């Protein structure tokens, strides 16, 4: 099992930026597709973005397209989520997860990091 640890959350004003990090354990990080999800109070967890093992391919939810950027550093076993032009509706706990391929379920999950955007 891969351990995933998110960091970088916090309180930011609307229009501001934050960068989240997710550090993974193990030696096979580059084999996994990595994704970011979020869950706001009273709502279901929703997909935010994903990135292929090589980092070449990315995909975003419409709600964050053009504002968020997912990237990864396989040498550091870390995936990032750069969030810009933040809105109050981006307030949520953000989670990272991995999957062995797009056909597989998301397997391992981090504990989450809180992002709060004030208006």
Secondary structure, DSSP 4 states (H G I P E B T S, - for coil): ---EEEE--EEEETT--EEEEEEE-SS-GGGSEEEEEEE-TTS--EEEEEE-TTS--EEE-TTTTTTEEEEEETTTTEEEEEE-S--GGG-EEEEEEEESSTTSPP--B---EEEEEE-
